[in-house]
């Protein structure tokens, strides 16, 4: 079963916005209408214009919180009910929820697909390697309930699928459906600027802004970083050596990526890393944290360094900055690898998950799909 209209949740805070808007466009091109339900802080005017660029996508802003910005589960009790109401009001025939907690206790006969892009529980496991604090246990319970209620569960990489299973225990299969971006129509610029670029939510400690700043004080090339340095819950990071550009319109970020010779991502925790894929499509040489996700997706097409070691990152960056041929080769390898993550490949895997969800909701006696390896 391929739906004709999908209700998809999103938020305007981080990478889920980019994922959902791009995916909505791909679904529209496949003849599927999308109702994009935005929870959390309201989207900016440029994001609203971006979402509404396609007549087949309708943006609805809901005055409802995101789980990782809520003070407790009671703030989220209205979320599943309102999503079902919206699905009924708009005649959506499948719910694609980009926070597993949004499926907890949801009551609908329509297939429900949840995507774990990231969560407090897997973040804590990666960042602290210790038991979740007592006052965050409700996050575990709510997300676990969402996974159990879902008709299909998706993660953007095999590494994150494994992290979800380890954090939440057995609840069924987790499909790896990698994220995607549209390949550029033009070849990357042959002459790149002597510039190191990075993009992330820098207030999130898992993005490792401290290492980026320390590295910037050691390398020959200037380092620029796009992305928010202040979070909704009061988290703040201030760069000393990096030129902080703040949140930029998507097109402006893409323009800088097209110019930068090197792209760096020092994240401790990254379920996929959409900005890395965008930089690879732009032909930038990649220097990435040596973490399971990046090894899975970019081995053979990037340089890796210990995310606890600014000097190691600086050595990799300076080595590439001083070697034009190596930099060009690595950029070409990254762009070639990026061809694995196209909208067409994403839709093929996503439609398999949609069919699984429809079968599960209908109660058909078919063999369950295998969990991602």
C-alpha positions in Angstrom: 0.0 0.0 0.0 1.4 3.4 -1.1 -0.6 6.2 0.5 -2.1 9.1 -1.4 -1.8 11.6 1.4 0.7 11.4 4.3 0.5 13.3 7.6 4.1 14.0 8.5 5.3 15.7 11.7 8.2 18.1 11.8 9.9 20.8 13.8 11.7 24.0 12.9 14.5 23.5 15.5 17.0 21.2 13.8 17.7 18.7 11.1 14.2 17.2 11.1 13.0 20.3 9.2 15.4 19.7 6.4 14.6 16.0 6.3 10.8 16.5 6.3 10.7 19.3 3.7 13.0 17.5 1.3 11.1 14.2 1.8 7.7 16.0 1.3 9.0 17.3 -2.0 10.1 13.8 -3.1 6.7 12.4 -2.0 4.9 15.1 -4.0 7.0 14.2 -7.1 5.8 10.6 -6.6 2.2 11.8 -6.6 1.6 11.8 -2.9 0.3 14.8 -1.0 1.8 15.7 2.3 0.3 17.5 5.4 3.3 18.8 7.3 2.4 19.3 10.9 5.0 21.4 12.7 5.3 21.1 16.5 7.5 23.1 18.9 8.6 26.7 18.1 6.9 28.2 15.1 8.9 28.1 11.8 10.4 31.3 10.5 9.0 33.1 7.5 11.6 31.7 5.1 10.9 28.1 6.4 7.2 28.7 5.8 7.8 29.8 2.3 10.0 26.8 1.7 7.5 24.3 3.0 4.6 25.9 1.0 6.6 26.1 -2.3 4.8 23.0 -3.5 1.0 23.0 -3.9 0.9 19.4 -2.9 2.3 20.1 0.6 0.2 21.8 3.3 2.0 23.2 6.3 0.0 23.2 9.6 1.6 24.8 12.7 0.4 23.2 15.9 0.7 24.8 19.3 2.2 21.6 20.8 5.6 20.8 22.4 8.4 18.5 21.3 9.3 15.8 23.8 12.9 16.9 24.3 11.7 20.5 25.1 8.9 19.4 27.5 9.3 19.4 31.3 7.3 16.2 31.7 4.9 13.7 30.0 1.8 15.6 31.0 2.8 18.4 28.5 2.6 15.8 25.7 -0.7 14.1 26.5 -2.6 16.1 23.8 -0.2 15.3 21.0 -1.4 11.9 19.8 -5.1 12.9 19.9 -4.5 16.2 17.9 -2.4 14.4 15.3 -5.2 11.8 14.8 -7.7 14.7 14.5 -5.6 16.4 11.9 -5.1 13.2 9.9 -8.9 12.7 9.9 -9.5 16.4 9.0 -7.1 16.3 6.1 -8.0 12.7 4.9 -4.4 11.5 5.4 -4.2 7.7 5.0 -0.8 7.2 6.8 0.9 9.0 9.7 4.7 9.5 9.4 5.8 10.7 12.9 9.3 12.0 13.3 9.3 11.6 17.1 8.5 8.1 18.4 6.9 9.6 21.5 4.2 11.1 19.3 2.9 7.6 18.6 2.6 6.7 22.4 -1.1 5.8 23.0 -2.2 7.0 19.6 -5.6 5.7 18.6 -6.2 5.3 14.9 -6.9 2.6 12.3 -4.4 4.3 9.9 -0.9 2.9 9.6 1.6 4.7 11.9 5.3 4.9 10.9 7.8 6.4 13.4 11.3 7.6 12.7 14.0 7.8 15.4 16.2 10.6 14.1 17.6 11.0 17.6 16.3 11.1 21.2 17.3 11.9 24.7 17.8 8.2 25.6 20.2 7.3 22.8 21.9 10.8 23.2 22.5 10.1 26.9 23.9 6.6 26.2 26.3 8.0 23.7 27.3 11.1 25.7 27.3 9.8 29.3 27.6 6.0 29.0 25.6 5.6 32.3 22.1 5.1 33.4 19.5 7.6 32.4 18.7 10.0 35.2 15.5 9.4 37.2 13.9 12.7 36.0 14.4 11.6 32.4 12.9 8.1 32.8 9.6 9.4 31.4 11.4 10.1 28.1 12.4 6.4 28.0 8.8 5.2 28.8 7.1 7.5 26.3 9.5 6.7 23.5 9.3 3.0 24.2 5.5 3.1 24.1 5.7 4.9 20.8 8.0 2.2 19.3 5.7 -0.5 20.6 2.6 1.2 19.2 4.1 1.9 15.7 3.3 -0.3 12.8 6.8 0.3 11.4 10.0 1.8 12.9 12.7 3.6 10.9 16.2 4.8 11.7 18.4 6.8 9.3 21.4 4.4 9.7 22.2 0.9 10.8 24.3 2.3 13.5 21.4 4.3 15.0 19.1 1.4 14.6 21.5 -0.6 16.7 21.7 2.2 19.3 17.9 2.3 19.5 17.7 -1.5 20.1 20.4 -1.3 22.8 18.8 1.6 24.5 15.2 0.5 24.4 15.4 -3.3 24.2 13.5 -5.6 21.9 10.2 -4.3 20.4 10.4 -5.4 16.8 12.3 -4.6 13.7 14.0 -1.3 13.0 14.5 -0.5 9.3 17.5 1.5 8.2 16.2 4.1 5.7 19.0 6.5 5.0 18.4 10.2 4.6 18.8 11.8 1.2 19.4 15.1 -0.5 18.8 16.0 -4.1 22.2 15.9 -6.0 23.2 19.3 -7.4 22.5 19.9 -11.1 25.9 21.4 -11.7 29.4 20.1 -11.0 31.1 21.3 -7.8 33.3 24.3 -8.2 36.8 23.2 -9.3 38.5 26.1 -7.4 37.4 26.0 -3.7 38.2 28.7 -1.2 40.8 28.1 1.5 38.0 27.8 4.1 36.9 25.2 6.7 33.2 25.0 7.2 30.9 23.3 9.7 27.2 23.4 10.3 25.2 22.1 13.4 23.2 23.1 16.4 26.2 24.2 18.4 24.3 24.6 21.7 23.9 20.8 21.7 27.0 19.5 23.5 27.0 16.3 21.3 27.9 18.5 18.3 31.3 19.1 20.0 31.6 22.9 19.4 34.4 23.1 21.9 36.6 20.8 19.8 35.8 22.8 16.7 36.7 26.1 18.4 40.0 24.6 19.8 40.9 23.2 16.4 40.2 26.6 14.8 42.9 28.1 16.9 45.4 25.6 15.5 44.8 25.4 11.8 46.1 27.6 8.9 42.7 28.2 7.2 39.8 30.2 8.7 36.9 28.2 10.2 33.3 29.3 9.8 30.3 27.6 11.5 26.6 28.0 10.6 23.9 27.1 13.1 22.3 28.2 16.3 24.5 28.7 19.4 21.6 29.2 21.7 19.0 26.4 22.4 15.4 26.6 23.4 16.2 25.4 26.9 18.8 28.0 27.6 21.9 26.1 26.4 24.5 28.5 25.0 27.9 28.1 23.3 30.2 31.0 22.4 33.0 30.6 19.9 36.3 32.3 20.4 38.3 31.2 17.3 35.5 30.2 14.9 33.6 32.8 12.9 30.0 32.0 14.0 27.5 32.7 11.3 24.4 31.9 13.2 21.3 30.3 11.6 21.3 31.0 7.9 18.7 30.4 5.2 19.3 27.1 3.6 20.3 28.5 0.2 23.0 30.7 1.9 24.4 27.7 3.8 24.5 25.7 0.5 26.4 28.6 -1.1 29.1 28.5 1.6 29.3 24.7 1.3 29.9 25.0 -2.4 32.9 27.3 -1.8 34.5 25.6 1.2 37.5 23.3 0.5 37.0 21.3 3.8 34.0 20.4 5.8 34.3 19.3 9.4 31.9 17.5 11.7 33.4 16.6 15.2 30.1 15.2 16.6 30.1 12.7 19.5 26.6 11.6 18.6 25.1 11.6 15.1 22.4 9.3 13.9 23.0 10.3 10.3 24.5 13.7 9.7 22.6 15.4 7.0 25.0 18.4 6.8 27.8 16.0 6.0 25.8 14.6 3.0 25.1 18.1 1.8 28.8 19.0 2.0 29.8 15.8 0.2 27.4 16.7 -2.6 29.1 20.0 -2.9 32.5 18.3 -3.3 34.1 19.3 0.0 36.8 17.2 1.5 35.4 15.7 4.7 37.1 15.5 8.1 34.7 13.6 10.5 34.6 12.3 14.0 35.6 8.7 14.3 32.1 7.4 15.5 30.1 4.4 14.2 27.7 6.3 12.1 30.3 8.2 10.2 32.4 5.1 9.7 29.3 3.2 8.4 28.4 6.0 5.9 31.7 7.5 4.9 34.6 5.0 5.3 36.8 5.3 2.2 35.4 8.8 1.4 36.6 10.9 4.4 39.3 11.4 6.9 38.5 10.6 10.5 39.8 11.9 13.8 39.2 11.3 17.5 36.4 13.7 18.7 38.2 14.1 22.0 41.4 15.3 20.3 41.4 18.8 18.8 45.1 18.4 17.7 44.2 15.3 15.7 41.5 17.2 13.9 43.9 20.1 13.3 46.5 17.7 11.8 43.9 16.2 9.3 42.6 19.7 8.3 46.1 21.2 7.9 47.3 18.1 5.9 44.4 18.6 3.4 44.8 22.4 3.4 48.4 21.9 2.3 47.7 19.2 -0.4 45.5 20.4 -3.2 45.5 17.0 -5.0 44.6 15.1 -1.9 41.8 17.6 -1.1 40.4 17.3 -4.6 40.5 13.5 -4.6 38.8 13.3 -1.2 36.1 15.7 -2.3 35.5 13.6 -5.4 35.3 10.4 -3.3 32.8 12.1 -1.0 30.6 13.2 -3.9 30.7 9.8 -5.4 29.6 8.2 -2.0 26.8 10.8 -1.8 25.1 9.2 -4.8 24.1 6.3 -2.5 21.8 8.7 -0.7 19.4 10.1 -3.3 15.7 10.7 -3.0 15.0 7.8 -5.3 16.9 5.4 -3.0 15.2 6.9 0.0 11.7 6.5 -1.4 12.3 2.9 -2.4 13.2 2.0 1.2 10.6 4.2 2.7 7.8 2.7 0.6 8.8 -0.8 1.8 8.3 0.5 5.4 5.0 2.0 4.4 3.8 -1.3 3.0 5.0 -3.1 6.2 3.0 -0.6 8.3 -0.1 -1.2 6.2 0.2 -4.9 6.4 0.7 -4.7 10.2 -2.3 -2.4 10.6 -4.5 -4.7 8.5 -3.4 -7.7 10.6 -2.4 -9.7 7.5 -0.5 -13.0 8.4 2.7 -12.2 6.6 6.3 -12.8 7.8 7.7 -9.8 9.6 10.7 -8.0 8.0 14.1 -8.6 9.5 15.7 -6.0 11.7 18.4 -3.9 10.2 21.9 -5.3 10.6 
